[in-house]
């Protein structure tokens, strides 16, 4: 691991958070635009242990709940579950392929929305269907695309150098 | 940060996860009052810079949108301002027509000129009044400034007007004070003075000073007396024969008109319309006709 990795990783996380509060509202509808906060959490879970990922998810979810108090707690629970199981799945499946990570971002977004919808119980059945079958997949798709782009663009920052990395097929 | 690609959830991870889930459920079950207070506290502390950032971004986007709107409004205003002099001119002309109609009394028809993009449009043009409106062939066509031409042919609801610039146009003319008589005709279709009239057939012994106002004489019965034709500019060239020819700046240019009035009924003998029209400019020497 390079000494500068200590700074590069938080820079990317901070950039995603800033993008969430600045650019996101100009990237189309609120239900379709990529979720940079969730993306930051999912990228974090790639490297972090499941417990830390769950805690990070809880913090992010609680802060988001503070912005939308109508479903207070639902976001915290959803992000906790997504953070924990994303990190756990990463450890189990050991997936380094970019497509698998894109699928992880897509599934993480969709499952987060599913949990929030189920736990908050604010929407009617037809609205839930629209959310889960139309809007959530679209948001998951945009989030996955942005996530893959971020991983590709910052591949030198997000994938730390390790001895023998080239032989393992991990991008250096 | 430790890199552990072969990790699974340890007991500490599981405990942390369970704790987070428990806290989330606790947050879900908070009473609305506590929930709102907690949310408000987070908004005013941890989230404050992010909310500020988002608000500034929205303000910036709104400012950009407003800027675009302001630019669009400015462009529209500039475009409208570009047409303003033309609108003012047309307004003044219409007011002039109204004034002329009041002075003429009756026996006229207002008509709109149906301009065409051809270059010969000033020579002859179509107006939106015809037989149905009482227009007859050879009716005089005037504007508040003076003589425009005469009706050449009449349709049911439209007429063809020969303007004074048409090569076949002729009008019996006289100086405003009645001292000089001649024939007004177009100067020609070539050269720099193409849009001028000539006052032909002036007696050789008479000289007309520049600025003399020329009006119709009423002879011949086509045009009533006193309709301004133009203002004398100067001699047309070297005199030939027994008459003199003078250049006359016309009172009206047909291409600038949008509406005209067609005099439909014959005026009584001796009727003079001089007072109905505005006096042409450059009439400094009006009526001063030295005799040799």
Interface residues (C-beta under 8 A of the other chain):
Chain A: X1 X5 X6 X9 X17 X18 X21 X22 X23 X25 X26 X47 X48 X49 X50 X51 X52 X54 X55 X57 X58 X61 X62 X63 X65 X66 X67 X69 X72 X73 X74 X76 X77 X80 X81 X84 X87 X88 X91 X92 X94 X119 X160 X162
Chain B: X1 X3 X4 X5 X6 X7 X8 X9 X10 X12 X13 X14 X15 X16 X17 X20 X21 X23 X24 X25 X26 X27 X28 X29 X30 X35 X36 X38 X39 X40 X42 X43 X46 X47 X50 X51 X53 X54 X57 X58 X61
